[in-house]
Amino acid sequence: MSRVLNLGYSPCPNDTFIFYALVHGRIPLPGVAFRERLEDVETLNALALDGALEITKASCHALGHLRRDYALLRSGGALGRGCGPLVVARDARSMADLRGRRIAIPGRLTTASLLLQLHGEGFDDVLVLPFHQIMPAVVAGEAEAGVIIHESRFTYGDHGLAKVLDLGAWWEEETGLPIPLGGILARRDLGGELIAAVDAAVRRSLEYAFAHRQEPHDYIRAHSQEMDPQVIAQHIALYVNDFSLDMGEAGARALTELLTRAEKRHLIPACDLPLFVS
């Protein structure tokens, strides 16, 4: 009988593209079966804090609170350049103008929220909303600005919003490193051998998607908030890259830098455990 692992990931096109083959039996992993659960990233973060998922996508911010119980996989994550969260408003203004004003964020444990706090102080009046509700809230005046993620970065102009700051570009200029947004985590109690096998299976799932790009199409569209095929294609092209196959040394350095800065600001607890299980 196969061991069933609860696998959490978001309904966003990059995740459904990556995990399609794994959850549809295209990538066999003897002795293991996956029960997928698709939720927005902040819900996944909360489920991981409760230890409810053996394998899950989580924001890199949440990882800072999960390191004692979860290890990071090298495959399946969201890292890169030119793909960070954007701060948008009805009228373009400077970040200084937004200090003390209400800013909508897509979850307190999202990397978007962490980058906002690392950028500077005075951005503590936040309105927490699901990511797809942020732009409507800003348009309606419920918040002065919003931090948007996922496919929203392709459509904010359609809502009459203007970019105030690209937090990813700020990070890249500040550190010279790619922006670590999210990763795939495995509960440490699974043991190193099983974690390594799952990591390899996630990589094979992505390789399958690259080799059969049209096959996951219906699955991706069935779960995407944005149904426009061009936006879906842009989303996958931006968030699925070589770092998704293996975050590599540059990705690991970027994540370490993010967590170190967050520790120094007392935004996450310190932890001496390694990110990866050997």
C-alpha positions in Angstrom: 0.0 0.0 0.0 1.3 3.4 -0.9 2.0 6.1 1.6 -0.3 9.1 0.9 1.4 12.5 1.3 -0.7 15.7 1.4 0.7 18.1 -1.2 -0.3 21.7 -1.1 0.3 24.3 -3.9 -1.5 27.3 -5.2 -4.0 27.4 -8.1 -1.7 29.9 -9.9 -0.4 28.8 -13.4 3.2 28.4 -12.3 2.3 25.8 -9.6 -0.3 23.9 -11.7 2.2 23.8 -14.5 4.9 22.4 -12.2 2.8 19.8 -10.4 0.5 18.7 -13.2 2.5 15.6 -14.1 3.1 14.6 -10.5 -0.5 14.5 -9.5 -1.8 13.0 -12.7 0.4 9.9 -12.5 2.9 10.9 -15.2 5.7 10.7 -12.7 5.7 7.4 -10.7 7.2 7.4 -7.2 7.0 3.8 -5.9 5.3 3.5 -2.5 4.1 7.1 -2.5 0.8 8.7 -3.6 -0.1 12.4 -3.5 -3.3 14.0 -2.3 -3.3 17.5 -3.7 -4.7 20.5 -2.0 -4.9 23.8 -3.9 -5.1 26.9 -1.8 -3.8 30.5 -2.0 -0.3 30.8 -0.6 -1.3 32.4 2.7 -3.7 29.5 3.4 -0.8 27.1 2.6 1.4 29.1 5.0 -1.2 28.7 7.8 -1.6 24.9 7.1 2.2 24.4 7.2 2.3 26.3 10.6 -0.1 23.6 11.8 2.0 20.8 10.2 -1.1 19.7 8.2 0.8 19.2 4.9 3.7 16.8 4.5 4.8 18.6 1.2 3.7 22.2 0.5 4.4 25.4 -1.4 5.1 28.2 1.0 6.3 31.7 0.8 9.9 32.3 1.7 8.7 34.6 4.5 6.7 31.7 6.0 9.8 29.5 5.7 11.4 31.8 8.2 8.8 30.6 10.8 8.8 27.0 9.6 12.5 26.0 9.5 12.4 23.8 12.6 9.7 21.6 11.2 10.2 21.8 7.4 13.2 21.5 5.1 13.4 23.1 1.7 13.4 21.2 -1.6 15.7 22.4 -4.4 13.1 22.1 -7.1 9.7 23.6 -7.7 10.2 27.0 -6.1 9.5 30.5 -7.4 12.7 32.5 -7.7 14.1 34.7 -10.4 14.7 38.2 -11.7 12.1 40.7 -12.8 9.3 38.8 -11.0 8.9 40.5 -7.6 5.8 42.0 -6.0 4.7 45.5 -7.1 3.3 48.3 -5.0 0.5 49.9 -6.9 -1.8 52.9 -6.2 -4.6 54.9 -7.9 -2.1 57.7 -8.5 1.7 57.0 -8.7 3.5 58.5 -5.7 6.7 57.7 -3.7 7.0 55.1 -1.0 7.6 58.0 1.4 4.1 59.2 0.7 2.7 55.9 1.7 4.3 55.7 5.2 1.5 55.6 7.8 -1.1 55.0 5.0 -3.1 51.8 4.6 -1.6 49.3 2.2 -3.3 46.1 1.2 -1.1 43.0 1.3 -1.7 39.4 0.2 -1.1 37.8 3.6 1.1 38.6 6.6 3.4 35.7 5.9 3.8 36.3 2.2 7.2 37.3 0.9 5.5 40.4 -0.6 4.7 41.5 3.0 8.2 40.8 4.2 9.8 42.8 1.3 7.5 45.7 2.1 8.8 45.7 5.7 12.4 45.2 4.7 12.2 48.2 2.3 11.7 50.5 5.3 9.7 51.3 8.4 6.3 53.0 8.6 4.4 50.5 6.5 2.5 48.8 9.4 -1.1 49.8 8.6 -1.9 46.9 6.4 -5.2 45.4 5.1 -4.8 41.6 4.6 -6.7 40.3 1.6 -6.6 37.4 -0.8 -4.3 38.5 -3.7 -7.1 38.7 -6.2 -9.0 41.1 -4.0 -6.2 43.7 -3.6 -6.6 45.7 -6.8 -10.4 46.0 -6.4 -9.8 47.2 -2.8 -7.4 49.9 -4.0 -9.7 51.0 -6.7 -12.5 51.2 -4.2 -10.4 53.3 -1.8 -10.3 50.7 0.9 -6.5 51.1 0.9 -4.2 53.8 -0.4 -2.0 51.2 -2.2 -1.6 47.5 -2.6 1.2 45.0 -2.9 0.3 42.7 -5.8 1.6 39.3 -6.8 1.1 36.6 -9.4 -0.8 37.5 -12.6 -1.9 40.8 -11.1 1.4 42.3 -12.2 0.2 41.9 -15.8 -3.2 43.4 -15.4 -3.0 46.3 -12.9 -3.0 48.9 -15.7 -6.4 47.6 -16.8 -7.7 48.6 -13.3 -6.4 52.2 -13.7 -3.6 51.6 -11.2 -0.1 52.9 -11.4 3.2 51.3 -10.2 4.8 53.0 -7.2 7.7 50.5 -6.7 8.8 47.2 -8.0 9.9 45.5 -4.7 11.7 42.8 -6.7 13.8 45.3 -8.6 14.6 47.1 -5.3 15.8 43.8 -3.9 17.9 43.0 -6.9 19.5 46.4 -6.9 20.1 46.2 -3.1 21.6 42.7 -3.1 22.6 41.8 -6.7 20.7 38.5 -6.0 17.5 37.0 -7.6 14.3 37.4 -5.6 13.3 34.4 -3.6 9.5 34.3 -3.5 8.4 30.8 -2.6 9.7 27.3 -2.2 8.5 23.7 -1.8 8.8 22.5 1.8 8.9 18.9 3.1 8.2 18.0 6.8 11.5 17.0 8.3 9.9 14.0 10.0 9.6 12.3 6.5 13.3 11.6 6.7 16.1 12.5 4.3 15.6 9.5 1.9 11.9 10.2 1.2 12.5 14.0 1.0 15.2 13.5 -1.6 12.9 11.2 -3.6 10.1 13.7 -3.6 12.5 16.5 -4.6 13.6 14.5 -7.6 10.0 13.7 -8.5 9.1 17.4 -8.4 11.9 18.1 -10.8 10.8 15.3 -13.1 7.3 16.7 -13.0 8.5 20.1 -14.2 10.7 18.5 -16.9 7.6 16.6 -18.1 5.7 19.9 -18.3 8.5 21.5 -20.3 8.4 18.6 -22.7 4.6 18.5 -23.1 3.6 22.1 -22.8 0.1 21.7 -24.1 -0.9 18.8 -22.0 -1.4 20.7 -18.7 -3.3 23.5 -20.4 -6.9 22.5 -19.4 -5.8 21.8 -15.8 -4.0 25.2 -15.6 -7.0 27.1 -17.0 -9.4 25.3 -14.7 -7.7 26.7 -11.6 -6.4 30.1 -12.8 -7.8 33.4 -11.5 -6.9 35.0 -14.8 -8.4 33.1 -17.8 -6.7 35.1 -20.6 -4.4 32.6 -22.3 -1.8 35.2 -23.0 -1.7 36.2 -19.3 -1.4 32.6 -18.3 1.5 32.1 -20.7 3.2 35.3 -19.4 2.8 34.1 -15.8 4.4 30.7 -16.5 7.2 32.3 -18.5 8.0 34.7 -15.7 7.7 32.4 -12.6 8.9 29.1 -14.0 12.6 29.1 -14.9 15.9 27.4 -14.3 15.6 28.2 -10.6 12.4 26.1 -10.6 14.4 23.1 -11.7 17.1 23.6 -9.1 17.5 26.8 -7.1 21.3 26.3 -7.2 23.9 28.2 -5.3 22.6 31.6 -6.3 19.1 30.8 -5.2 20.3 29.4 -1.9 22.4 32.6 -1.3 19.4 34.8 -2.1 17.2 33.0 0.3 19.8 33.0 3.1 20.2 36.8 2.6 16.4 37.3 2.8 16.1 35.3 6.0 19.2 36.9 7.5 17.9 40.4 6.9 14.5 39.4 8.4 16.2 37.9 11.5 18.1 41.2 12.0 14.8 43.1 11.9 13.3 40.6 14.3 10.6 39.7 11.7 11.3 36.0 11.9 12.8 33.8 14.7 16.5 32.7 14.5 17.1 29.1 13.5 20.4 27.1 13.3 19.0 24.2 11.3 20.2 23.8 7.6 17.7 24.8 4.9 18.1 21.4 3.1 18.1 17.9 4.4 21.2 16.0 3.3 
